[in-house]
Structure formats: structure tokens, C-alpha cells
Amino acid sequence: MLITGVWVGFEKQSAAALEHETHMLTQRIQQFRMAEESATRARAAEEKLQKEKKIDWKDYSWKLAQMRSGGIMDMRSMFKLQSLLKKMTAEELLGQLDEIEALDLPDVSRSQLEEMILDQLGEKNPRETLLHMVDRMDGKNFSLQNSLAAMLGKWAEKDRFAVMDWFDQAIQEGKFDSKSLDGKNEVRLAFERSLMNTLLTSDPQRADARITSLPMEQREELFKSNYMISQEGPEAQKVYVDIMRAHLSVDQAKENLANLAGSLSYEGYDKVDSLITHISATVEEKVSIVEEVMNQQLSQMNWETWKPEMLEKARAWASIHAPAQVDNLTGKALGRAGNYNKSSTLAIQYLESTGNDEVMVAFLTEVKDSRGKELIDKIKDPVLREQVSRIAPYKDRK
């Protein structure tokens, strides 16, 4: 009886154990299935994501070409592209740049597409982007070069010391060595220019030191492009001009200063006035500035819609900064403005209204058009008249 009871108890325990093991095995199978299903869903999601991230760059290149030729822009498609790029990691974006590099695309479209990616990379990882791209730069793709220079500038605003460490190391490693006969590296100059603009107000001594480290011919080249500094405020522009004056000859500094003023004049005369005041421009600098600004103002004129007050406004402004040169500079600007018939008519009008031969002398000296022979006799001063008569297009006048 006891043996029977023990046996029955053992049987019950064995059954319970078996049931437990079966339950545990079932749970494990279910967990494994769930894990497999989860992994399958994850793979499907990843495949879907990768498929969504697969961008047909040739198609976008075609769309951009259509837009440039006057076609309607597919804004929905472009918004979708921007959204995709925003979701990508820096590594993925760099991969997209490599894809574009490998494709046979028109240079303009390639640059536009690269800039869209670089806009995102500039926010996510400028250092890696610059490292990734610097070896491709040959100084010929100015659009890409300027985009990367702007990226370096934004990075410098956040951590100028990190930028200088990276840049100087890259220079030492030869990444910015010149491959041209003149010894210049356009990419390095663009980067130096961008970094300098950032340092002008935050660390002007370092800005000056970096310029000093460049050979003289490269310093001259550095200051020729003034777009970036034209976007800065008066304080930075003053530091820039002070450094430029210290490193260039008087004539070179005047020329570059005039070009800077010409760029500012697109935003109005008040911007130029502010520059003249903040840099304490000399008399000679003011004349150069006024000459360039008047040239810019007249070159922008649409002769079909031109109104006399446009030139009068320019002359009134010029009389504030270079009163003794207004008529001479008016003639020069008209001589460079194009549309001989209208510009010559204006030159005659100002000669007659001011009685100053300088208007016509400057006009004929600049325009060098054989049709100007008939205007020489309008110059009253015989010495000036003879002087203009010796200019090539007018020598054989009767």
C-alpha cells in the first residue's frame, strides 16, 4: 500500500514537472517567434527606410535643369528631398555626396545638389565634412569652395580654436599646398578669408597674425574678394580695413576699399556712408569710393526706365564726399555705363549745365567710341581738347 502511494505520488510529480517543462518550452518558442517577428519587422522597416533614403539624384538634376530653363519647379518633390536630408546622419549625408560625385551630372546641377547636402552637414558635423571634402577641392568649383568656406566660418563662430587647430594641422599635412605655378591655393585663401572674418571682432590679433603668415602675393589676393566682409557690421569692417591698410600698398588698399564700398552700395548709400565714417576714410580713399559707387549705380540703371533723378541722386551723394571731383566722376561713370546714345546725351547736358569741361573730357576718355569725335569740339579748353584728340579712336578726326 505504501509503495503504491509513493508510486502514485511520483507519477503526479513527474506529470507536474513535465507539464511545467512543456509550459516553459512553449513560452520559449513563443518568445523566439516574437523575437523573430520583431527582427523581421525591424528588417522590413530598415529596408523601407533605406529605400526611402535612396535618392534618385539624376532625376533631381533633371528637375533643376528644367527649372533653370524656365520650367515649373516641382516644389513637393524638393520639399521631400529636404525632409529626407534633414533625417539623415552626418555619415549618411557624406555618403550622398560621394554618390553625387560618382554620377555624370551637369556641373551647375551638381553644385546645387551638393550645396543642399552641405547645408545640413554644416549643422551636424562641419569638421568631418571639411576633412571629407578638402581633398576634392581643386580651386575650380567656386560654388562648392564658397559653401565649405562658409561652413568653416560657422564652425569658427562656435569654436574658433578648434577650427584653427584643424586648419593649421591640415596645412602642415600639405592638404592646402599649391598646385599652380603662382604658388596660390584658392581653397586655402577662401578658408583663410572666412576664418579672418570670424576673428575680426573676436580675436583681431590672431586675424592679423594669420594674414602676416601668408606670402605677400597671397595677402593681396586675400583682400580682393570682399563679399563676406560686406555682410559684416561696421565694427568688423573697420578692423578689416585697418588690417588691409597695414598689409597692402596705399593704391592696393584704395582699390580694394572702393570695391568693398561698391558692394555695399547695392544696399544703399547709407551703408557706404557708415563705412566712410567708421574707417575715417582719407580724401584719396573717398574719391576712389565715390568713383566706384557711381560706376555701380549707373551700371545698374535700366536705360529704358531711366529717370534724371537717379543720376542727380548719385551726384548729390558724391558732392558730400568728393565735392571737387563730382563732374569728373560723373563723366567717367557715364563713359562706362553703356548705351552710347543716352550716355553721351547726358554728358552733353551736364557739360552745358555745369560749364565744366571735365565732364566731357572724362566721358570721352572712358567711352573711347569713334562716335565721340563730334563731341570733342564741345570742350572749350584748347589744352584739354588737344589732349582728348590724341586718344586712339579720335586721332583721325577732321
ABEGO torsion letter per residue (X at the ends): XAAAAAAAAAAAAAAAAAAAAAAAAAAAAAAAAAAAAAAAAAAAAAAAAAAAABBBAAAAAAAAAAAAAGBBBBAAAAAAAAAAAAABBAAAAAAAAAAAAABBBBAAAAAAAAAAAAAAAAAABAAAAAAAAAAABAGABAAAAAAAAAAAAAAAAABAAAAAAAAAAAAAAGAABBABAAGBBAAAAAAAAAAAAAAAAABAAAAAAAAAABBAAAAAAAAABAAAAAABBAAAAAAAAAAAAAABBAAAAAAAAAAAAAAAAAAEAAAAAAAAAAAGBBAAAAAAAAAAAAAAAAAABBAAABBAAAAAAAAAAAAAABAAAAAAAAAAAAAAAEGAAAAAAAAAAAAAAAGBAAAAAAAAAAAGBAAAAAAAAABABAAAAAAAAABAAAAABX
